[in-house]
Amino acid sequence: MTANADTVDRHQANQAGAREAGARAGFADALEPWRASEGLPTPHLAVLLDRLRLNLEQVASIAHAHAVRLRPHVKTHKCIEIARMQLECGAVGITASKPQEALVFIEAGLPSVTVAYPIVAPQAAQTLLQAAERRKCDLRFVVDSVEGAGTIALGVGQGRRAPIFLEIDVGLERCGVKPGSASLEKVVRAVRDSPKLEFRGILSHAGHAYGASGRREIAAIADDERRQLRSVVDALAAQAVDVEEVSVGSTPTVLGAESFAGVTEIRPGNYVFLDATACRLGVAKLDQVSLGIITSVVSVNERYCIIDAGSKVLSSDTGPHGTGGGGFGLCFALGPAASSWGEGRRVARLSEEHGFVEHGGEPLPIGARALVLPNHSCPAVNLADRLVVLEEGRDPQFWVVAARGRTT
């Protein structure tokens, strides 16, 4: 199942409308929607619903155009409402990280969940499997070791089999087995020899693309990922092992790839919100970012405007996997000073409750509101209890970050 043609047509029409609007207005005008939560105390995380929909439709159209299934990663938003929007936009299911995060979405009735994290505690696997059986959820696991495969098997009930994906390390050097390594054959054999496991395919995450210099390098990383997975498929075929599914993920490579030949599924996560890192990489523009932190200026000195969002709101992450272009986000003035701050100011330093914004000799008045686009939207969301959802013509909505803090 892929995104349908209606979704693609709607996305193309929306994109055309967005381009036309962009031609008529500068970025200062694009900041205006963020002012819709002015009556709420700061800091708070706000989401522009129209931009969120455009981002969902953009990736749905990519999946449709390349005939691949879309199984987005929910670690970015951790929000049931957004997961359901993704399904409505053509996703076949979702991807989660930690077991407790996955459990939130299983219990919410999501039809299919991949746990893309190596589980080493049998009780965690058993809890997920029992919940999936109760909720009629298609639950899939990822392993990269013989021990991990054995852990999943211990949790599987009598007469059941759990779908298993082997994670391949394509360059991030985090989890996964290297193509051509002895470990690859051992793990596949362990899965295939178990009466409680079913080898379904291979999966990768080219997270090192977040450290790329731009779209050209991202496209090269995506192509290298695809070629490495193809070599694994060929090597397993030589062992008479059929690889039914080939799953890739990461927002930069999904947005920047030139081909998905040989791929059956994509798993981007950050694309729903995007952030300053996506803009730095050239896979998004500032007026496509749908999540921002609304803050207030609480103090001013010769160098900085001090805002009320520090590391407990923005996180101390300079970018995914330790990447980053310096600072902790981009700050924009909201209201009369929007044009004078142009394309934003750098959040240069953080204390726990304070953000240091370089004002460049044009400080905002104390009490003025500002917007911060974080370097990395995922950890910022995990620090919030709720999202303030803004839509033109409607009062703000409040969506719970249901899987916040689910780190076990």
N, C-alpha and C positions, 0 to 999 in steps of 0.2 A: 504494500500500500504506500502510495506517495501522495504529496499534496495534489489536490484536484485542480482542474483547469480554471474553475471559477476563482480559486485563491490566487492563481498566477495572474489572471486578468485583472483582478482587484488590486493586486500589488502593483502591476504596471501602471494602472490608472492613478493609484495613490502616489507612486513615485513621480509620475508626470506632473501631478498637481503640486507635489512638494518642490520639484525643480522650478516650476513657474512661480510659486510663492517665494522661493529663495531669490529668484531674479528680481522680484519687486521689493524685497526687504533685505537689509543688512543683518548681521548677526545680532546686533543690539535689539532688533525687533524680535528675533528668534528667542530672546531671553524673556519676553513678556509672559509666556505661559507659566513660567516658574513663579510668578507673583501671585498666583491664584490661592496660595496658602498663607497669605499675609496675616490672617487673623490667628494663626497657630503659633505657639511658642517655639523657639529655636533652641538647639538644632533639631532638625528632623529630616528623614529621608523621604524625598518626594519622587513620584514616578509620573511622567507624562504619558497618559494612556494612549493617545493617538500615535505618538512616536513608538511606543512599545508595540502596538499593532503593526506598524510599518516594518519594524525589525523582525517580527515573527513572520510576516508575509514575505520578506526578502529571502530568508533562508528556506522557507517552504517552497518558494519558486525555484531556488537552486536545486533542492531535492527533486522537484518535479522535472526540471529540465534535464537532469542527469540520471533520472530513473533510479534513485537511491532512496532507501527508507530513512526517515528522520526520527531519531531517538535522542532528544536534547537532554543535556545534563542540568539537573535542577539545583545543583550546589550553588549556582549563582543567585537564584531568587528564593529558594527554600519556601515557596509560597504555593499553596494548593490552587488558588484562583489562576495564577499564571500557568501552572502545569495544565490545567483544564483548557486554557486558551490555546496552548501549544497543541493539544490533541485536536481541538476544533480546527486548527490551522493545518492539519494533515499529519501530525506526529503519530507514530504507531505505538509509542510508549515513552517512558522516560528512563534516564540514567541517573543513578544516585551514587554517592560516595560511601560513607560509613553506614553500617547496618541500621543504626537507629534513625538515620536520615531516611533511608529507604523505607523503614517501617511506617513512617508518617504517611508516605504516599501510597503504600499498600493499604493501610487502614482507611485512607480516603477514597479508595475504590479505583485507583489507577489500574488499567487493565494489564499492563506489562512493565516490568521494572528490571533493569540490569544493575547489579551492584558492582560497580567498577572499582573495587578496592579489595586487596587480598585479605580474606578473612582467616584468622588463625585461632579463633575461639569457637569450639564446637557448639556451645550454647547459643552464640550469636547466630550461627547458621540455622540451628534448629528453630529458634524463635521466628526468624524470617520465613522459613519453610512452612511452619504451622500457620502463620498469619496469611501467607500466600494461598495456602490450601483453603483456609476459611473464607477468604475474600475472592477466590477464583482468579487469582493474579498469576500471569505467566512470569515466573521469577527466574532470572538468569544470573549466573555467577562468573567472576573472572578469577583465574588463578595464574601463578607464574612459578609454582614449585610443586614438587611431589607432596610435600607436607600440606600445602594449601588444598590440594585436591583431596587428600585424606580427611582434612577437617570438614570439608563440605559433605563428603560421603557419610561421615559420622552422624550428621544431622538429618539425613534423608530417611523418611519413613519406609516401612516395608512395602514393597511393590511399587515404589516411586523411583523416578530418575530425575536428576537435576541437570538442566542445560549448562554446559561449561564453555567459556571462551578462554583461550590462551592469550595472555597479554604479551605483546612483542615490543621490545625496547628498540625504538627507531632513532634514538639520539638524545633523549632527555636524560638517560642514565638514572632513572628513578626506580620504577618497577618494570618487570617484564624480562623475558629471555631474549638474548641476541639471536638474530637469524643465523643459521648455520652452527649454533652452539650445540654441545652434547646435551645440555639441559633441555633443549626443545624436544628432542625425541623422547627423553625420559618422562617429561611431564605429560606429553600426549599419550604415551603408552599407559601411564598411571590412570589417566582419565578413561581411556578406552577399555582398560582391563577391569574397571570397577563396574559391578552390576547396578550401582546406584547413580552413576554419572553418565551423561551423554555429551560427547564432544560435538560442539555446534560450529565453532569457527575460531577466528583470531581477531584481536582487537589491539589498537595502538592509540597513543596520545603523543602527538608531536609538539609537546609543550615548549620545546626549545625555540619554536617559531616566535615566541614572545620576545626573544632577544634579538630578533632580526633587525636589519637596518631599514627595511621597507618592503613594499609589495613584491618586488622582483625576487628578493631573497626568500620571502615567504612562499612564493610559487615554487621555487627550487626545493625548499624543504618539503612541501606537500608532494612534489613529484618524487623526491627521494623516499619519502614514507611509503608511497604507493608501490614503488619498485621493490623496496625491501619486503613488503607484504607479499608481493607477487612471487618473490624468490622463496618465501616460506610455503606458499600454496604449492609451488612446483616441487619443492623438496618433500612435502607431505604426500603429494600425488605419487611421487616415486616410491613411497612406502605404502601405497594403496589406501591412503587416508584422504577421505573427501572433506574439503573445507566448504561448508555450506554458506557461511557468512563471513564477510570481511568488513570490519567496523573501524572507522577512523574518527578522531575527534580533535577539537581545538577550534576556537572561533577564527583566529587568523588564517589557518590553513583552509578552512571551509570557505571563507570569504575570498581568499586569495588564490585558491587552486585553479589551474587551467584545465585539469582533467580529473575525472573520478573513475577512469577505466579500471575494472577489476574490483572496485569497491561496491559493497551492497548497502552500506549504512553510514550515516554521518551523525556525530554526537556533539555538536557545539553547545556551549553553555552561556558564555558571556554575551553572546549576540543579542540577548533579550534587552539588556541595558546598555552595553558597551561602556566605555570609560575613556579617561585621558590616554591610557596606553593604546587602545585601539586607534585613537586619533593619531598618536605618535607613529604608529606602524603604517598608517595610510590606508587602513581597511575601513575607516569610518570618518565622518566629518563631525564637528562639534555639535551641529544641529540635528544629528541622528541619535545622540546620547539621550537615553530616556530616564536615567536615574541621576539625581543630584542631591546634595546635602544643602538645605537652606539654613544659613547661619546669620548671626548678627555680629556687628563690630562692637566689642566691649571696651577696647582701649586703643590708643594710637600713640606711636612714638616716632622718632625721626626716620626710622627705617621700615617699620612694620605697622600694618593694621592687625590687631589681635582679634581673632574671631572665637566664638564659643564652641568650636568643634576641634577637638584635639584627637589624640590617638585612641581614645575610648569611643570615638564616633567614626573617624576616617580609617582607623587601623594604622599601623606603622609600616605597612607594605608599600614599597616603592614600585611594585609591579609583580605580576605572576612569576613564580619560580625565581625570585630575587632579581628580576630584570627591572629596568626603570630608566627614565630619562632625567632624573633629578627631581627632588621635591616630592610632595605627597598629594599633588593634585593641582588643578587650575581653578582660580577663583575669579568670579565675574561679579561686578556690581549690578544690583537690581534697582531699577528706578531711575531717577534723573542722572545719576553718574554713569550709567551703563556705557554710553558712547565714549566717555573719557578713558575708561579702562579697556576699551578696544577688545582685543582677543584674549583678555584675561591676564591675571597676575599669578605668579608661582606661590604655592603654599610651601615655604622653604623649610620650616621647622615645625615640630609638634611637641607640646607638653601633653599631659594626660587630658586636660580640659581646655587647652588653648591651641590655636593654630596661628602661626606667624606668616602673614601674607605680605610679601614685598610690594609696597605701594608705589615705588618709583617716583616719589615726590608729589604724588597725587592721592593723599589719604582720603578715605571715606569718613564721613562724620560718625561719631559714636552713636550707636543705635541703628545705623543703616543696615539694610539686609543685603546679603551676598549669596551667591550660588557657588558651591564647590563641586566640580566634576572630579571624583576620586581617581587616582591612578588605577585602582583595582576595585571594581564594584563588588566582587564576591565577598571579601572579608568585611567590607563596610556593611553589607546587608546582614551578615551574621551577628553584628553588634547591635542590631535594632530589633525592637519588639514588633514594630509594625511599619508598614509603608503607607505614606499619604499619597493616594492616587488622585491625580488631577485630570479633569476632562472638561473641556469648554462647555459652559452652559449648565454645569452640575456642581453641587456642593462637593467638597472633598470626600472621598471614600477612605476607609481605613482597612487595609488588608493585613492579617496577621502573618508574621514570618514564622510559619508553623514548625519548621524544622530547625529553628535557631538553636545553636548550642548542642545539636545532636552529633557529638564527636566520638561516640563509642560504637 
